[in-house]
Amino acid sequence: MAVLDLNRRQVAMLGIALGAAWRTQAEAQTRSPMLYPGEELTEAAGYPALVRFEPGREGLPLVVFVTGGGVLGRVAYGPPRGRAADFLCHWLHEDGFPSLVLSYPMDNRGVFNGAFPQFSITDWAEQSAEIITRYMDRDDLPANAIVLGWSMAGRIAEPLHAALRRKGKGIELFVAMAAASALPNTLPGLNHLKPAASGLAGVKGAYLDWLLHCLADQNAAAGHVVLDTDEFTREMTGDFPVGLAASAMRYRDGSFVPDPAGDALEVGTANYRAFPPLALMTHASAIDARHALTDRSTWGVYITQQLCEGLVFSQTDKLAALPPEKWASLVEYVGHAAQRLSATLPGNHMFFLGESGARRTVQTLKLLRQTASDIAGEISHLMG
């Protein structure tokens, strides 16, 4: 009986130990992020962020991809089982650019634990600037980055540039990629976003089906599955803070309330001089009709105003002294600048997915970078 009792106690203790181990493992799985190779979950400006950095050739500027509404930055480099050449970061690396992909906190439980419905444009800019500065300093990179702002991330152009300047850094060129600008009410459909139980803006029932339509179209154009629909939904999307959306709404007391004046201040709607140099990549797809039809005009306002404020209006004495032939040339250069700094690429809102789209996006980036430099040089030369 003593042996039998001892065995029973051993079995009981073993059961308790196994149960505790199972609970510990389950809790760890709940808490631990499911990261792709090369990813890092970090903290900046008081909030978590998902980061992926890849070094490049010495002397080239850091290219930062800032993701859009409810989609992790993974869309720029793809899953570990994906085909690397189908994604943007592969071609940035092929051309020697160091790359940094930033994902703000959203409700993707494979990555982030907890929701931050109060996370704002200001928080987003401060967080991004802190992380960018961290990598610039650590790897001795040039102090001015190239920033690719996709979709909703177009709204970060002015506040991110301001946040970086406070840290002694800046933006060489901000490229809006089928992106929302700082102009108000250009995406009225987002006014219908509803809060999930977490307080975040729910993507399901809002625009996730439209994103999946874009993805299916890009997969078809590539001739193979670049990203599987279920994989994309599960591993790359999530509800997000409504203050980041181009809807001028804020989360307060469990509800979304309009705050157009506060939103305009956060995104720098009328602060043209504080914007970085700008360029645009868009598309002509009917799947994303609003961007296809209006990106050139909405971003044309900011491209032209930033050039004038930065290179012309600050030199009123030289402007007044220009001879007629130089004034005529200045009018022509400025008048055509927005067109020269805009590119329409094949594809839709996700035009950078698939080998052809990803490679073409990097080629276009290099052309826009050179064009921006040429235009700034031309205007500076005319101004004397």
N, C-alpha and C positions, 0 to 999 in steps of 0.2 A: 504493500500500500504506500510505503514511504517513497519508493521509486516511482510509482504511478503518480502520486501527488506532485513529486518533483517535476515529472514530465509535463504534467498539466500546467504547473506554474511556468515552466519553460515555454510551453506553447502559448500561454497567455501573455507572457512578457514579449515573446517573439511577435505575437499579433499586435501588441501595443506599439512595439518598435517599428514594425512594418507600416502600421497605420500612421504613426507620426512621420515616418519618412515619406510616405505617399502624400500626406498633407503638406509637408515642407516643399516637396517637389511641385505639387500643384500650385501652391502659393508663389513659388519662385517663377513658375511659368506664367502666372498671372502678372507678376511684377516685372519680370525680365523682358526687355524688348527683343523682338525677333529681327535682328539686324542683318542686312546684306553685307558681304565682304567689303571692307573699306569704309563702311559707315561708322559714324560715331554719334552717340547721343550726348549732347553737351548742354551747358547752361550759360545763358548770357542775358544781361539786363533783367535778371530775375525770373526768366522763363526757360523751359527746355526747348531745344532745337535739334533737329536731325541734320547732320552735316556729312558731306563726302568731299574730300579734297584729293586732288591728284597733282603732283608736281609737274613742272614743264621745263622748257629750255630757258636758260638764264637770260635775263633782260626783257623777256616778253611779259606783258601785263597779265595780271590775274583776271580770268573771265569768270564772273559770278552769275550763276543761273538762279533767279528768284522765282519760285513757283507760284501758281495762281490759286484760285478759290477751290478749296476742298480736294486738292490733288497734291500728293507728296512730290518732292523734287526727284524722286526715283524715275519719273517719266523722262528725265534727261540722261539717265545712264542705264536703266533697265534692270531686270532681275538677274540673279547669278546664272540662271538656266537659259537666259535670253541670248540673242545673237548680238554681240557687242557693236558690230558695224551698223546696226539698226538705230543706234542712239547717238545723240549729240556729243556727249563727252568723249566718245571714241575718236571722233574726227577733230575735236579740239586738241586731244592728245597727239594725234597724227601730225598736226601742224605745230606742235611744240608749246601750245598754250597751257599754263597751269590752270586748273579749273576748281571751282568751289561751288557746290550745290547746297542751297539752304532750304530747309522746310520748317516753317513756323509750327507751333503746337496745334494739332487738330485731333479729332476723335478717331484715330486709327489705333485700336487697342494692341495691335502688334508692335507699335512703336512707343506711343505715349500713354502714360497712366494719369488720368485726371483730365478735366476740362477747364479751359480758361476763357469763359465767355466775355470777360472784360478786356481781353487782349486787343490793343488798338493799333492804328496805323503808326502812331508815335512809338509804341512798344516794338512793333515790327521793324521800324527803321533803326531804332537804337540797338535792338538785338542783332540785326544784320550787320550794322556798322561795327559793333564790338567783335563779332566773329571774323569779319573781313580783316579788320585791323590786326587781330590775333595772328592770322595766317600770314599777312604781309610782313609783320615784324619777325615772326618765327623763321620764315623762309627767305627773308631779305628780298622781298618782291617790290617792284615799282609801287610808288605811293598812290597811283591813280589806276583804278580798276576799270575794266569794261563790264558793264552790267547788262544782262539779258533779262528783261522783266516780262514774263509771259502772263497774258490774260489779266487777271486782277492785279498782278504785280506792277502793272504800269503806273498804278497810283502811288507807288513808293518812290518815284524818281526824285522829286524835290526834297521830301523829308530824309531820304537816305543820303543824298548828297550833302545836306546840311549836317546830318549826324557825323558823316565821315570827315567833313571839314573841321568840325570841332575836335577831332582826333588827329588833325594834321594830315589827313588823307583826302581822297577825292575820287571823282568819276571822270575818266577820260572820255567815255562815250556810253550813254544809256540807250540801249536798243529796245524799243517797245515791240513785243512779238504778239501780234493780234491782241493788243492790250487795251484796257480801259485807261483813258486819260484822266487828268484832273478836272475836266469839265463836268459840271453836274448834269444829272438826269439823262445820260447817254445810254444807259442800260435799264430802262424802266421795268423790265421783267423781274429784276432782282428786288423790287419793292414788295414782292409777294413772298419773300423768304419767311419761313416760320421757325420759331425756336423749338428745338428738340428738348427732351427732358433735361439734358445737360446744360441748356441755355445757349448752345451753339446753333448756328444756322444749319438746318438739315439739307443735305444735298439730294437725298432720295425724294422724289416727288417734286423737286425743284428743277434741276438741270442735269442730273446724272444721266438720264436717258439720252439727252442731247449729246453729252460727252461720249457715251457709248456709241452713238451714231457716228460721231467724228472718228472714233477709234476704228470702227468697222470699215469706214471709208478708207482710212489710211492703210489698214491691213489689206484691203482689196487692191489698192494702188501698188503696194509692195509685192503682191503676188504670193504672200505667205502671212502667217500670223506673227506679227511683230510683238503684240501683247494680247494675251488671252483675255476675253471680257471678264470672266470670273476672277482671274488673277489680278487684273487691273483694279476691279472693284474692291476686292478683299485687301490687297497689299498696297494700294496706292491712293485710295480715296478715304474721305472722312468728313464729318461735319466740322465746321470751322467758325471762328469768331465773326459775328456779323459786322463789326466795326471795320473790317478789312474790305468788305464788299462795296461795289460801286452803287450803293443804295442809299447812302447818307443816313443809315440807321444805326442806333446804338442799343446795347443790351442794358436795361434798367428794370430792376425789381421783377425779373422773370418775364419781361416782355421786350419786344423790339419797338423802339420809338424813333420817329424821325428827328434828325438834328443836322439840317443842311448847313447851317452857319458853322457849327463845330467841325463838320466834315471838311468844308472848304478851307478852314484854317489848317487842319491837319495835313491835307494833301497839297497845300500851297497853290490853290486854284489860280489866284491872281498874282502870285509872287514870281513873275516870269524871270527876273534877274537871278533868282536863286536856283533855277533848274540847271542841271549839267548839260553839256552838249548832247543833242538828241538825234536819233535816227529811228526808222520804222521798218519792220518786216511785217507784211500782212499777206493776204491771199485773195482769191476771187471766188470762193466756194459759196453756193447758195445755202449750204448746210449752216453756215455761220454768216447769214446775210448782213447783220448789223455791222460787224467788223469789216466785211468785204466792201460795203458801201460807204462807210463813214470814217474808217481809220485815217485815210489820207487827209481828209479835211480837219478832223479833230486834232490829230497830231501835227498837221501843218501849222496850226495856230501856234503851238508851243515851240516847234522847230524854228519858225520865223521870229517869234518874239524873243526867244533865248539868244539867237544870233544877234539881233538888233540891240538888245539890252547889254549883252556881253561885249560886243565888238564895235558898236556904232554909237549908240546914244550916250555912252559914257564919255565920248570924246566930242562934245558939242563944238568946241573951238575948231577942231580939224574939219568937222562936218561942214561948218559954215564957210570954211576956206576952200572947199573942193572946187576945182575948175569944172565947167560944164561937162566935159568929156568923161572925167572921172566920176562925177555924180551919175551920169547916164549908165556907166558900167556898174556902179554900185547898185543902182535900181535893178539892173538885169540880174546880177549875181544873187541878190537877196530874194528877188522875185521868183527865181528858179531853184533856190536852195532846198525848199521842202520836197520838191519833186526829185531832185538829185539824191536826197537823203532818204528816199522811200523806195522800197523794193516789194514787188508782188510775186510771191512764190507759189508754185503748184501745191495743191493740197488744201486742207481746211484749217480749223482752229488749232489742230495738232500737226501742222505741216512739217515739223521737224522730226516726226517719227518715220521710221523706215530708212534703209540705207541711202536711197536717193535724196530723200528729204533732209536727213541729218547732214549728209555731206554738203548739199547745196546750201544749207543754212550757214555752215561755217565758211564756205566760199563767199557767200553774200556778206557775212560779217566782216571779212577782210576787205571787201570792196567798199563797204560803207565806212569802215574805219579810215581808209585812204581818202575817200571822198570828203569826209568831215575835216580831215587835216588840210586837204586842198582848199576847201571853201574858206576855212578860217584863215589860211595863208593869203588867199586872194583878197579877202575883205581887209585884212590887216595891211596888205600892200597898198590897196586903194586909199586907205585912210592915212597912209604915210607913216 
